[in-house]
Amino acid sequence: MLNIKTIAPNFKLLDQSGVERSLSDHRGSYVLVYFYPKDDTAGCTKEACSIRDVYGDFQSNGVVVFGISSDSIESHKKFAEKYKLPFTLLSDSKKEVIKIYGANSTLGTKRISYLVGPSGLIEKVYPNVNPAHHGAEILKDIYALKDNIK
């Protein structure tokens, strides 16, 4: 697991449409990087939908969302379409980014999230995610971080 106030390691991965996405392309914005075990499973669906349900608020606050698992591009595409997920899912089939971010375990991918600030520093780490409430929890923290900047 990475610590707050450290630079978030850059990555380049393919999204559910096969387009390469990079963390560094979003410097100047808040970025939620959330790791999850598997597409279309109960907990992962709850988590994705909790983020989807507040995504309009994320957008209005300039927050980019990257969901990362080791599932294939095609699996991500089906998952995103089935649940109408409006954000980017990234495929890390080699689990390289998953390892760099400390989201790997002997059982697979850990459910862990990082909120990366506009400067590229990790502002918040979520090591114990409640899938059903994760979107609202992150949104609350974004508002708090933005209030501290003013």
N, C-alpha and C positions, 0 to 999 in steps of 0.2 A: 504494500500500500504506500502511496506517495503522501507526502505531508503538505499541509497548507503553507502558503508563501514560498513554495518552490515552483520553478518553471515547469509547466506541463510539457512533457515530451511531445514533440511533433510526430505526426503519423500521416501516412497516405494509404487509404483503403478504398475499395470500390463499394459504391452504394447499391441499393436495390435495383437501380436501372443500369448498372455497369459503369457509372461515371466515377472517376477518381475524385475523392474528397480529401482535403488536408486541413488539419487543425490550424496551421499557420495562415491559411487563407482568411481566417476570421479574427485576426488580431484587431483589436478595437471594439470587439463585441464580447458579451458574455457567451460562454459556450457550456452547455451541459453535456458531459461525456458520461453516458451511463452504460455499464456492462451488465449483461443478463445472460442466463444459462442457455435458453433454447426458445426459438420461435414457437408460438401457438401452444404453449403450455399454460396451465392455470395461473401460476404466479407471474410469469412474464407477460401474459395477456393483461392481467390486472394492472401491472406496472405501466405498460405501454398505454393502456387506455386512460390511466390516471394522468399521464402526461398529455395525451391527446385532448382530454377534457379541459385542460387549462392552456392549451397551446396558443389560443388567441391572445391570452395575457402574456405569454412568453414572447410572441411576435411583437406585441405593442411595446414591450420593454427591450426589444432588440436581442433576444436570446436565441441562439442557434442550438439545435438539439441533434446530438449524434447518439444513437443507440448502437452498441457494438456487441456482437456475439460471434461465435465461430461457425454459425450456420452459413449456408451458401447464399449467393446473390438471389437465386431463384426462390429459395425458402423465404428470404427477407421480402421479396416482391409479393409473394402469396400472403404472407403475414400482414404486410402493410395494406394490401388491397382488402383483405377479409375484414380488418378492423378499422379501415379508413384512417390509417395513421398518416398525418400530414407532415411528419418530420423524417429525417434521414436515418436509415438503418445501414450500418456498415458491416461488411463481411471480413472477419479476421480468421480465415480458415487455417492459417498456420499458427494462430494464437500468439503472434509476436507482440502485438500491441497489448493484448490481454496480459501477457507476462510482464511487460515493461510497467504497466499500471498496477501490478500486484493483484490482478483479478483472477489469477489462475489458482486452481487447487487440484488435488488428486481426484476429486469428484467432478471436475469440469470447470466452468466459469462461475466465479463468485458474483453475487448481485452487489455491486458497489458503484457509486457515482461520484463524479468530480464536477464542481462548478468552477470553471476557469474564467478569470476576470479579463477585462479588455487588454491588460498588459501582458497576458500570458501566464500570470501567476495563478496557482490553485488557491481559490478563495474559500472553498468549503469541500469537505470530504464526507461522504455518506457511507460508512462501512456497514451499517445495520438498517437496510432499507425495508420499510413496510410497503409492499407493492401497491396496495389499495390507496395509499395516501401520499405517495412519493411526489406526484406532480404538485399538489398543494403545498407540501413541505418545502420544495425547492422554490416555488413562487414566493412564499413568505420570506425566505432567505434573500431572494433577489431584491424584493422591496426593502428589506433591512439594509442590505449592502448599498443600494442606491441612495437611501436616506442618509447613510453615513458619509457619502461623497458630497452631498449638498452643503 
